[in-house]
Amino acid sequence: MSTSVREFKMPDVGEGLTEAEILKWYVQPGDTVTDGQVVCEVETAKAAVELPIPYDGVVRALHFPEGTTVDVGTSIIAVDVAGGAPAVEDAAPAAEAPAAAPAGAEEAKPQGRQPVLVGYGVVESSTRRRPRKGAAAPAAAEAPAAPAPAPAPAPVAVNGHGATAGVPGAPERPLAKPPVRKLAKDLGVDLWAVRPTGPDGIITRADVQAAAAAAVPEVQAPEPVAEAPQAVRAAAPVTAAPVAPAAGARETRIPVKGVRKATAQAMVGSAFTAPHVTEFVTVDVTRTMKLVQELKQDPDLAGVRVNPLLLVAKALLVAIRRNPGINASWDEANQEIVEKHYVNLGIAAATPRGLIVPNIKDAHAKTLPELAASLGELVATAREGRTAPADMQGGTVTITNVGVFGVDTGTPILNPGEAAILAFGAVKPQPWVHKGKVKPRQVTTLALSFDHRLVDGELGSKVLADVAAVLEHPKRLITWA
């Protein structure tokens, strides 16, 4: 391959993502691209993201079709930075073998397909992936006639302890502290392959980072099986719209991937890690609903959306200011409660790709007009599927508005890493005792779930009561601010 051809690898567009699905290509072989030009849209476990190319040149090849899930670090597009036009036979060129690859590695690659390369993302394992059931493999990705032997593995025997993993007399496992083990896992580093420099043969963070930096990408040899070994798996259709079942079908199977898969894993982890407690309160929000109508006419709020959720958010921020212990997280590794002095307010949003929870950064410092603008932008971006991964990281507390579906309330599951989540139910006219008489009033039910490891019943009750009090008498937004 010409030295002028640059391979652009699938980046880790979020924090610790390992793969992404190519939703749409915006360029084709032969197109001229410039540095910063968006060439494709991909969907990660968190959001849909547009990828800009970091080169000027001419597209030589697109290595994977739309609808394909690709590992982070795998080349997805080749660009001739010298500006040469692509040849027909270069429609899907193979990647150059690393300089350190042993002889025979070139033959080990499937022709017309990129090998799996360890890129600059976090990869937990190097498992081989296969096309999903029912999806045809690309024609260019045919397996070679005979598999070539894989490169000889680098010696990882000693680890500085005078014994080899799996050999009698070897230590049970390399010596390293828990944070160092976690770092090694995140970077995909085998601790048995790390030479320790710490006292008494202990592996340090620097040792792990040096091992990760020195890792040489290896070309995976294809296994002698009937199907073509691939570095990708073909995905289900890109659209999230439900597929009409075939006539007479009794079941429909929908692959779990992307945002839905990440949400499922996060919710299971949260539900079985944090001990949840949920408390409820029913409150008269008639005055709040009147205030919403007044604010819609306020010139200072012209151009932004004003709704009951805005005042619920403001009420929760007031309650957090009065009860800061609710805005915290549990650090299991260090056995500490981390109290946050800022509020990144998460808003659960239902999108065609599944539930996401983007958050408003430093919501505690925003005025009501600023909060309204941020809330409107957050919701619009989420509905368009354009929420950036950074906008879904670092949340401290969450609101889920189940009332928009006509639901009275629920028992929400905590967003991982947070101590509380508030569910806002539907606002409905109900008979209510007001000033000694039964009158029709606007009523809603709030539910607060919290992590009982760091939030006891008293604190949780105070927060919920404060939110209810503000919504019942919105003037407290001024007196308690």
Secondary structure as the mmCIF struct_conf table of DSSP 4:
data_model
#
loop_
_struct_conf.conf_type_id
_struct_conf.id
_struct_conf.beg_label_comp_id
_struct_conf.beg_label_asym_id
_struct_conf.beg_label_seq_id
_struct_conf.end_label_comp_id
_struct_conf.end_label_asym_id
_struct_conf.end_label_seq_id
TURN_TY1_P TURN_TY1_P1 THR A 3 SER A 4
STRN STRN1 VAL A 5 LYS A 9
HELX_LH_PP_P HELX_LH_PP_P1 MET A 10 PRO A 11
BEND BEND1 GLY A 14 GLY A 16
STRN STRN2 GLU A 19 TRP A 25
BEND BEND2 TYR A 26 TYR A 26
TURN_TY1_P TURN_TY1_P2 PRO A 29 GLY A 30
STRN STRN3 THR A 32 VAL A 33
TURN_TY1_P TURN_TY1_P3 ASP A 35 GLY A 36
STRN STRN4 VAL A 38 GLU A 43
BEND BEND3 ALA A 45 LYS A 46
STRN STRN5 ALA A 48 PRO A 52
BEND BEND4 PRO A 54 PRO A 54
STRN STRN6 GLY A 57 LEU A 62
BEND BEND5 PHE A 64 PHE A 64
TURN_TY1_P TURN_TY1_P4 GLU A 66 GLY A 67
STRN STRN7 THR A 68 ASP A 71
TURN_TY1_P TURN_TY1_P5 VAL A 72 GLY A 73
STRN STRN8 SER A 75 ASP A 80
TURN_TY1_P TURN_TY1_P6 VAL A 81 ALA A 82
HELX_LH_PP_P HELX_LH_PP_P2 GLY A 84 ALA A 87
HELX_RH_3T_P HELX_RH_3T_P1 VAL A 88 ASP A 90
BEND BEND6 ALA A 91 ALA A 92
HELX_LH_PP_P HELX_LH_PP_P3 PRO A 93 PRO A 98
TURN_TY1_P TURN_TY1_P7 ALA A 99 ALA A 100
HELX_LH_PP_P HELX_LH_PP_P4 ALA A 101 PRO A 102
TURN_TY1_P TURN_TY1_P8 ALA A 103 ALA A 105
HELX_RH_3T_P HELX_RH_3T_P2 GLU A 106 ALA A 108
BEND BEND7 LYS A 109 LYS A 109
HELX_LH_PP_P HELX_LH_PP_P5 PRO A 110 PRO A 110
TURN_TY1_P TURN_TY1_P9 GLN A 111 GLY A 112
BEND BEND8 ARG A 113 ARG A 113
HELX_LH_PP_P HELX_LH_PP_P6 GLN A 114 VAL A 116
BEND BEND9 TYR A 120 GLY A 121
BEND BEND10 GLU A 124 GLU A 124
STRN STRN9 ARG A 129 ARG A 129
HELX_LH_PP_P HELX_LH_PP_P7 PRO A 131 ARG A 132
TURN_TY1_P TURN_TY1_P10 LYS A 133 GLY A 134
HELX_LH_PP_P HELX_LH_PP_P8 ALA A 136 PRO A 138
TURN_TY1_P TURN_TY1_P11 ALA A 139 ALA A 140
HELX_LH_PP_P HELX_LH_PP_P9 GLU A 142 PRO A 144
BEND BEND11 ALA A 145 ALA A 146
HELX_LH_PP_P HELX_LH_PP_P10 PRO A 147 PRO A 155
TURN_TY1_P TURN_TY1_P12 ASN A 159 GLY A 162
BEND BEND12 ALA A 163 ALA A 163
TURN_TY1_P TURN_TY1_P13 ALA A 165 GLY A 166
BEND BEND13 VAL A 167 VAL A 167
TURN_TY1_P TURN_TY1_P14 PRO A 168 GLY A 169
BEND BEND14 GLU A 172 ARG A 173
STRN STRN10 ALA A 176 ALA A 176
HELX_RH_AL_P HELX_RH_AL_P1 PRO A 178 LEU A 187
TURN_TY1_P TURN_TY1_P15 GLY A 188 GLY A 188
HELX_RH_3T_P HELX_RH_3T_P3 LEU A 191 ALA A 193
HELX_LH_PP_P HELX_LH_PP_P11 VAL A 194 PRO A 196
BEND BEND15 GLY A 198 GLY A 198
HELX_RH_3T_P HELX_RH_3T_P4 PRO A 199 GLY A 201
HELX_LH_PP_P HELX_LH_PP_P12 ILE A 202 ILE A 202
STRN STRN11 ILE A 203 ILE A 203
HELX_LH_PP_P HELX_LH_PP_P13 THR A 204 THR A 204
HELX_RH_AL_P HELX_RH_AL_P2 ARG A 205 ALA A 214
HELX_LH_PP_P HELX_LH_PP_P14 ALA A 215 PRO A 217
HELX_LH_PP_P HELX_LH_PP_P15 VAL A 219 GLU A 223
BEND BEND16 PRO A 224 GLU A 227
HELX_LH_PP_P HELX_LH_PP_P16 ALA A 228 PRO A 229
STRN STRN12 GLN A 230 GLN A 230
BEND BEND17 ALA A 231 ALA A 231
STRN STRN13 VAL A 232 ALA A 234
HELX_LH_PP_P HELX_LH_PP_P17 ALA A 235 ALA A 235
BEND BEND18 ALA A 236 ALA A 236
HELX_LH_PP_P HELX_LH_PP_P18 PRO A 237 PRO A 237
BEND BEND19 VAL A 238 VAL A 238
BEND BEND20 ALA A 241 ALA A 241
HELX_LH_PP_P HELX_LH_PP_P19 PRO A 242 ALA A 246
TURN_TY1_P TURN_TY1_P16 ALA A 247 GLY A 248
BEND BEND21 ARG A 250 ARG A 250
HELX_RH_AL_P HELX_RH_AL_P3 GLY A 258 ALA A 271
TURN_TY1_P TURN_TY1_P17 PHE A 272 THR A 273
BEND BEND22 ALA A 274 ALA A 274
STRN STRN14 HIS A 276 ASP A 284
HELX_RH_AL_P HELX_RH_AL_P4 THR A 286 LEU A 295
TURN_TY1_P TURN_TY1_P18 LYS A 296 GLN A 297
HELX_RH_3T_P HELX_RH_3T_P5 PRO A 299 LEU A 301
TURN_TY1_P TURN_TY1_P19 ALA A 302 GLY A 303
BEND BEND23 VAL A 304 VAL A 304
HELX_RH_AL_P HELX_RH_AL_P5 PRO A 308 ARG A 322
HELX_RH_3T_P HELX_RH_3T_P6 PRO A 324 ILE A 326
BEND BEND24 ASN A 327 ASN A 327
STRN STRN15 ALA A 328 ASP A 331
TURN_TY1_P TURN_TY1_P20 GLU A 332 GLN A 335
STRN STRN16 GLU A 336 GLU A 339
BEND BEND25 HIS A 341 TYR A 342
STRN STRN17 LEU A 345 ILE A 347
STRN STRN18 ALA A 349 THR A 351
TURN_TY1_P TURN_TY1_P21 PRO A 352 ARG A 353
STRN STRN19 GLY A 354 ILE A 356
STRN STRN20 ASN A 359 ILE A 360
TURN_TY1_P TURN_TY1_P22 LYS A 361 ASP A 362
HELX_RH_3T_P HELX_RH_3T_P7 ALA A 363 ALA A 365
HELX_RH_AL_P HELX_RH_AL_P6 LEU A 368 ARG A 383
TURN_TY1_P TURN_TY1_P23 GLU A 384 GLY A 385
HELX_RH_3T_P HELX_RH_3T_P8 PRO A 389 MET A 392
BEND BEND26 GLN A 393 GLY A 394
STRN STRN21 VAL A 397 ASN A 401
HELX_RH_3T_P HELX_RH_3T_P9 VAL A 402 PHE A 405
TURN_TY1_P TURN_TY1_P24 GLY A 406 GLY A 406
HELX_LH_PP_P HELX_LH_PP_P20 PRO A 412 ASN A 415
TURN_TY1_P TURN_TY1_P25 PRO A 416 GLY A 417
BEND BEND27 ALA A 419 ALA A 419
STRN STRN22 ALA A 420 PHE A 424
STRN STRN23 LYS A 428 HIS A 434
TURN_TY1_P TURN_TY1_P26 LYS A 435 GLY A 436
STRN STRN24 LYS A 437 ASP A 451
TURN_TY1_P TURN_TY1_P27 HIS A 452 LEU A 454
HELX_RH_AL_P HELX_RH_AL_P7 GLY A 457 GLU A 472
BEND BEND28 HIS A 473 HIS A 473
TURN_TY1_P TURN_TY1_P28 PRO A 474 LYS A 475
HELX_RH_AL_P HELX_RH_AL_P8 ARG A 476 THR A 479
#
